[in-house]
Amino acid sequence: MNTADPTLDTRIAAFAAAVRARLADLDPEDVDDLTGGLEADLQEEAADHDGALELGDPARYADELRSSAGLPDRTVETAAASPLHQLRDGIRARAGELHARIRANRELSAILDLLIVFRPVWWLLRAWAGYQVLAFVVAGSFRVLPTDLTGWVALIVLTVISVQWGLGRWTRSRTARTLRTIASSVTAVALVVLIPSMLNELAARGYDDPGAAYSTPYEQPGLSLDGKQITNLFAYDAEGDLLDRVQLFDQDGEPLTTIGSYETDGTVSDPATGEPVTPADGAWNVFPLGGSDAALVTGTIDGSDAVVRPPFAKALPLDPDPEATSAPSPTAAPDASPPAETPAPEPAPAEEPTP
């Protein structure tokens, strides 16, 4: 057994090249389907027969392959062929020669076999590119995937057609094969432009940055405390008694409301009618809000019968004001100089008795 015989390798390569040349009128994909791995099969057959291999007539072998695959008979060139047909046949002949040379080289043939394995990927890309071309012609824009039912139906139909073409089906007529060749050429050129464009579009949309949508935090309108919305306010005095109709303002003198002012412009609309609502006290910074007004702030549609319940009937009183308590009487400061002594009265002289 001598499978490494250069003479045998040359004979096998020449036989395979002749077979492919006989099939040159077919599309290269059909030729690959029929002759893919032909050299390896012949080498294996030679090894089974200790290096003896009868190759036979390559033309007859090619015709048998064509017939078994259900492909049309070989087209015979005529002298009256049109220039377009001559150009097409010339291109096919050059492609067949290139294909035969690739198959004659083991390394290039192995690479080609690897590419053939990934042909289903090309079928899907061809369908996707065809959809993009169709979408551009109809809508004038590109999208990575369809956004409506019509687009999905079109993409699925194109995918089915592309896969059937790849499997060698729906190409029995010359018109179908010509259409497949044109579609494959157009979509191949379109992919060169589409793939970079789609990658740039995906990058611009922020698909690779999930946190991009949260770069601007949402601001809750109105008042909030630790993320919790404040819908009403209750004020108590120093004695713990609830105050009514208290006006509140912020440090800049702006009315302090629970409805917000940036998005609502300081107004509230009735959910039923859409008309602006004026609070019972005439302003939204007067607290506590009444039942209907508080219901509008919380989004309740019907709050006319709502009762506002304060959190406490009476709050804890504050400590007494230290300035209001009586201060102890101050002690008299000692005088630096001692008090002046009052002189004692001198006794009156006694009267002498008269003689």
C-alpha positions as CSV (number, residue, x, y, z in Angstrom):
1,M,0.0,0.0,0.0
2,N,1.5,3.3,-1.1
3,T,-1.0,6.1,-0.5
4,A,1.7,8.7,-0.6
5,D,2.8,7.8,-4.1
6,P,3.2,11.2,-5.9
7,T,2.1,9.6,-9.2
8,L,-1.1,8.4,-7.6
9,D,-1.7,11.9,-6.0
10,T,-1.1,13.5,-9.4
11,R,-3.6,11.1,-11.1
12,I,-6.2,11.7,-8.5
13,A,-5.8,15.5,-8.6
14,A,-6.0,15.5,-12.4
15,F,-9.1,13.3,-12.4
16,A,-10.8,15.5,-9.8
17,A,-9.9,18.6,-11.8
18,A,-11.3,17.1,-15.0
19,V,-14.5,16.2,-13.2
20,R,-15.0,19.7,-12.0
21,A,-14.2,21.1,-15.4
22,R,-16.9,18.9,-16.8
23,L,-19.3,20.4,-14.2
24,A,-18.1,24.0,-14.8
25,D,-21.5,25.0,-16.3
26,L,-23.0,24.6,-12.8
27,D,-22.8,27.0,-10.0
28,P,-19.7,26.6,-7.7
29,E,-22.0,25.7,-4.8
30,D,-23.4,22.8,-6.8
31,V,-19.9,21.7,-7.8
32,D,-18.9,21.7,-4.2
33,D,-21.9,19.6,-3.3
34,L,-21.1,17.1,-6.0
35,T,-17.3,16.9,-5.7
36,G,-16.6,17.9,-2.1
37,G,-14.1,15.4,-0.6
38,L,-13.6,13.7,-4.0
39,E,-9.9,13.4,-3.5
40,A,-10.2,12.0,-0.1
41,D,-12.6,9.4,-1.3
42,L,-10.3,8.3,-4.1
43,Q,-7.3,8.2,-1.7
44,E,-9.3,5.9,0.6
45,E,-10.4,3.7,-2.2
46,A,-6.7,3.4,-3.4
47,A,-5.7,2.5,0.2
48,D,-8.3,-0.3,0.3
49,H,-6.8,-1.8,-2.9
50,D,-3.1,-1.5,-2.0
51,G,-2.6,1.6,-4.1
52,A,-4.3,0.2,-7.2
53,L,-7.0,2.6,-8.5
54,E,-8.8,2.6,-11.8
55,L,-10.2,6.1,-12.2
56,G,-12.1,5.7,-15.4
57,D,-13.4,8.5,-17.6
58,P,-13.8,11.8,-15.7
59,A,-16.5,13.1,-18.1
60,R,-18.6,10.0,-17.6
61,Y,-18.1,10.2,-13.9
62,A,-19.2,13.9,-13.8
63,D,-22.3,13.1,-15.9
64,E,-23.3,10.4,-13.4
65,L,-22.9,12.8,-10.5
66,R,-25.0,15.4,-12.4
67,S,-27.7,12.8,-13.1
68,S,-27.8,11.4,-9.6
69,A,-28.3,14.9,-8.2
70,G,-31.2,15.6,-10.6
71,L,-29.4,18.5,-12.2
72,P,-29.9,19.4,-15.9
73,D,-27.6,18.0,-18.6
74,R,-24.5,19.8,-19.5
75,T,-25.1,22.9,-21.6
76,V,-23.4,22.8,-25.0
77,E,-22.1,26.1,-26.3
78,T,-23.4,27.2,-29.6
79,A,-21.9,29.6,-32.1
80,A,-25.0,31.8,-31.9
81,A,-24.6,32.4,-28.1
82,S,-25.2,36.0,-27.1
83,P,-22.4,38.1,-25.7
84,L,-24.1,38.0,-22.3
85,H,-24.1,34.2,-22.3
86,Q,-20.5,34.1,-23.5
87,L,-19.5,36.4,-20.6
88,R,-21.4,34.3,-18.1
89,D,-19.9,31.1,-19.5
90,G,-16.4,32.6,-19.4
91,I,-16.8,33.6,-15.8
92,R,-18.0,30.1,-14.9
93,A,-15.1,28.6,-16.8
94,R,-12.6,30.7,-14.9
95,A,-14.4,29.9,-11.6
96,G,-14.3,26.2,-12.4
97,E,-10.5,26.4,-13.2
98,L,-9.9,28.3,-9.9
99,H,-11.9,25.7,-8.0
100,A,-10.0,22.9,-9.6
101,R,-6.7,24.5,-8.7
102,I,-7.8,24.9,-5.1
103,R,-8.9,21.3,-4.9
104,A,-5.6,20.2,-6.4
105,N,-3.8,21.7,-3.4
106,R,-4.3,19.8,-0.1
107,E,-4.0,22.8,2.2
108,L,-6.3,24.9,0.2
109,S,-8.7,22.1,-0.3
110,A,-8.9,21.5,3.5
111,I,-9.6,25.2,4.0
112,L,-12.3,25.1,1.4
113,D,-13.9,22.1,3.1
114,L,-13.9,24.0,6.4
115,L,-15.6,26.9,4.8
116,I,-18.2,24.5,3.3
117,V,-19.0,23.4,6.8
118,F,-20.0,27.0,7.7
119,R,-22.1,27.5,4.7
120,P,-25.4,27.5,6.8
121,V,-24.1,30.7,8.4
122,W,-23.8,32.3,5.0
123,W,-27.3,31.2,4.2
124,L,-28.6,33.1,7.3
125,L,-26.5,36.1,6.6
126,R,-27.7,36.2,3.0
127,A,-31.3,36.2,4.1
128,W,-30.6,38.9,6.7
129,A,-28.8,41.1,4.2
130,G,-31.6,40.6,1.7
131,Y,-34.1,41.8,4.4
132,Q,-32.0,44.8,5.1
133,V,-31.8,45.7,1.4
134,L,-35.6,45.2,1.0
135,A,-36.2,47.4,4.2
136,F,-34.0,50.1,2.8
137,V,-35.8,50.1,-0.5
138,V,-39.3,50.2,1.1
139,A,-38.7,52.3,4.3
140,G,-35.4,54.0,3.6
141,S,-33.8,52.8,6.9
142,F,-31.9,49.9,8.4
143,R,-32.8,47.9,11.6
144,V,-30.9,45.1,13.1
145,L,-34.2,43.1,13.5
146,P,-37.7,43.7,12.3
147,T,-40.0,45.7,14.6
148,D,-43.4,44.7,13.2
149,L,-45.2,41.6,12.0
150,T,-44.7,42.4,8.3
151,G,-40.9,42.7,8.8
152,W,-40.7,39.3,10.6
153,V,-42.7,37.6,7.9
154,A,-40.5,39.0,5.2
155,L,-37.3,37.9,7.1
156,I,-38.7,34.4,7.7
157,V,-39.6,34.0,4.0
158,L,-36.2,35.2,2.8
159,T,-34.5,32.8,5.3
160,V,-36.5,29.8,3.9
161,I,-35.6,30.7,0.4
162,S,-31.9,31.2,1.2
163,V,-31.7,27.9,3.0
164,Q,-33.5,26.1,0.1
165,W,-31.0,27.6,-2.3
166,G,-28.1,26.5,-0.1
167,L,-29.4,23.0,-0.1
168,G,-29.6,23.0,-3.9
169,R,-33.4,23.1,-4.1
170,W,-35.6,25.5,-5.9
171,T,-32.8,26.0,-8.5
172,R,-33.7,23.5,-11.2
173,S,-34.4,26.1,-13.8
174,R,-31.8,28.4,-15.3
175,T,-33.8,31.5,-14.2
176,A,-33.8,30.3,-10.6
177,R,-30.0,29.7,-10.7
178,T,-29.4,33.1,-12.2
179,L,-31.6,34.8,-9.6
180,R,-29.7,33.0,-6.9
181,T,-26.4,34.2,-8.3
182,I,-27.6,37.8,-8.5
183,A,-29.1,37.7,-5.0
184,S,-25.9,36.2,-3.5
185,S,-23.7,38.8,-5.2
186,V,-25.9,41.7,-4.1
187,T,-26.1,40.5,-0.5
188,A,-22.4,39.7,-0.3
189,V,-21.6,43.3,-1.2
190,A,-24.3,44.6,1.1
191,L,-22.8,42.7,4.1
192,V,-19.6,44.6,3.7
193,V,-21.5,47.8,4.4
194,L,-24.2,46.5,6.7
195,I,-22.0,44.7,9.4
196,P,-20.0,47.8,10.3
197,S,-23.1,50.0,10.2
198,M,-25.0,47.7,12.5
199,L,-22.1,47.4,15.0
200,N,-21.9,51.2,15.2
201,E,-25.7,51.5,15.7
202,L,-25.6,48.9,18.5
203,A,-22.8,50.8,20.2
204,A,-24.6,54.1,19.9
205,R,-27.7,52.6,21.5
206,G,-25.8,51.6,24.5
207,Y,-26.4,47.9,24.3
208,D,-23.0,47.3,25.9
209,D,-23.7,49.7,28.8
210,P,-26.7,48.5,30.8
211,G,-26.3,51.3,33.3
212,A,-26.6,54.0,30.6
213,A,-30.4,54.2,31.2
214,Y,-29.8,55.1,34.8
215,S,-27.3,57.9,34.2
216,T,-30.0,60.5,34.9
217,P,-31.9,59.7,38.1
218,Y,-35.6,60.1,38.2
219,E,-36.8,62.9,40.4
220,Q,-40.0,62.4,42.3
221,P,-42.2,65.5,42.0
222,G,-43.3,67.1,45.2
223,L,-41.9,66.2,48.6
224,S,-40.2,63.0,49.6
225,L,-38.3,61.7,52.6
226,D,-35.7,58.9,52.1
227,G,-37.4,58.1,48.8
228,K,-40.9,58.0,50.2
229,Q,-43.4,60.4,48.8
230,I,-45.0,62.9,51.3
231,T,-48.6,63.6,50.5
232,N,-49.7,65.7,53.5
233,L,-48.2,67.6,56.4
234,F,-49.4,68.1,59.9
235,A,-48.1,70.8,62.3
236,Y,-48.3,70.8,66.1
237,D,-47.7,73.7,68.5
238,A,-45.5,73.6,71.5
239,E,-48.3,72.2,73.6
240,G,-48.8,69.3,71.2
241,D,-52.0,70.6,69.8
242,L,-52.8,70.2,66.0
243,L,-52.6,73.4,64.0
244,D,-55.0,74.1,61.2
245,R,-54.4,76.1,58.0
246,V,-50.7,76.5,58.4
247,Q,-48.8,78.1,55.5
248,L,-45.4,76.6,54.8
249,F,-42.5,78.1,52.7
250,D,-39.0,77.0,52.0
251,Q,-35.7,78.9,52.7
252,D,-36.1,80.8,49.5
253,G,-39.7,81.9,50.2
254,E,-41.2,79.5,47.7
255,P,-44.5,77.8,48.7
256,L,-43.8,74.3,50.1
257,T,-46.2,71.9,48.4
258,T,-46.6,68.1,48.0
259,I,-47.6,68.4,44.3
260,G,-44.3,69.6,42.9
261,S,-43.8,72.5,40.6
262,Y,-41.3,71.5,37.9
263,E,-43.4,69.0,36.0
264,T,-46.9,70.1,37.2
265,D,-46.3,73.8,37.1
266,G,-47.8,74.0,40.6
267,T,-51.2,72.7,39.6
268,V,-53.2,69.6,39.9
269,S,-55.7,68.3,37.3
270,D,-58.9,66.4,38.0
271,P,-58.3,62.8,36.7
272,A,-61.9,62.6,35.6
273,T,-62.2,65.9,33.7
274,G,-58.6,67.1,33.2
275,E,-59.4,70.5,34.5
276,P,-57.2,72.3,37.0
277,V,-58.3,72.0,40.6
278,T,-58.1,74.8,43.2
279,P,-57.6,73.5,46.8
280,A,-60.2,74.3,49.4
281,D,-57.9,76.7,51.2
282,G,-57.0,78.5,48.0
283,A,-53.3,77.4,48.0
284,W,-51.5,74.1,47.9
285,N,-49.0,75.1,50.6
286,V,-51.7,75.3,53.3
287,F,-51.7,72.2,55.6
288,P,-53.1,69.9,56.4
289,L,-54.8,69.3,53.0
290,G,-58.5,68.4,53.0
291,G,-59.8,65.0,52.1
292,S,-60.4,65.7,48.4
293,D,-57.2,67.7,48.0
294,A,-55.1,65.0,49.6
295,A,-56.8,62.4,47.4
296,L,-55.8,64.3,44.3
297,V,-52.1,64.4,45.4
298,T,-52.1,60.6,46.0
299,G,-53.8,59.9,42.6
300,T,-57.1,58.8,44.0
301,I,-59.8,59.6,41.5
302,D,-62.7,60.1,44.0
303,G,-61.6,61.6,47.3
304,S,-64.6,63.8,48.0
305,D,-65.6,61.6,51.0
306,A,-62.1,61.0,52.2
307,V,-61.4,61.9,55.8
308,V,-57.9,63.2,56.7
309,R,-56.7,61.6,59.8
310,P,-53.7,63.1,61.5
311,P,-50.9,60.7,62.7
312,F,-51.5,61.8,66.3
313,A,-54.5,63.4,68.0
314,K,-52.0,65.2,70.2
315,A,-48.2,65.3,70.0
316,L,-45.8,65.3,72.9
317,P,-45.4,68.8,74.3
318,L,-42.1,70.5,74.1
319,D,-40.0,71.4,77.2
320,P,-40.8,74.8,78.7
321,D,-39.0,77.7,77.2
322,P,-36.0,78.3,79.4
323,E,-36.3,82.1,78.8
324,A,-39.9,82.2,80.1
325,T,-39.0,80.5,83.5
326,S,-38.5,82.8,86.5
327,A,-34.8,83.4,87.4
328,P,-33.7,83.3,91.1
329,S,-33.3,86.8,92.7
330,P,-29.7,87.9,92.6
331,T,-27.8,88.2,95.9
332,A,-26.5,91.7,96.9
333,A,-22.9,92.2,96.1
334,P,-20.8,93.3,99.1
335,D,-19.8,96.9,99.1
336,A,-16.1,97.5,99.0
337,S,-16.4,100.5,101.5
338,P,-17.8,99.9,104.9
339,P,-21.0,101.8,105.8
340,A,-20.5,105.1,107.5
341,E,-21.1,105.0,111.3
342,T,-23.8,107.2,112.6
343,P,-22.5,109.2,115.6
344,A,-24.2,108.5,118.9
345,P,-26.1,111.5,120.3
346,E,-24.4,113.3,123.1
347,P,-26.4,113.3,126.4
348,A,-28.0,116.6,127.3
349,P,-26.4,118.5,130.2
350,A,-28.2,118.2,133.4
351,E,-29.9,121.2,134.8
352,E,-28.5,122.6,138.0
353,P,-31.1,123.2,140.6
354,T,-31.9,126.8,141.5
355,P,-31.0,127.8,145.0
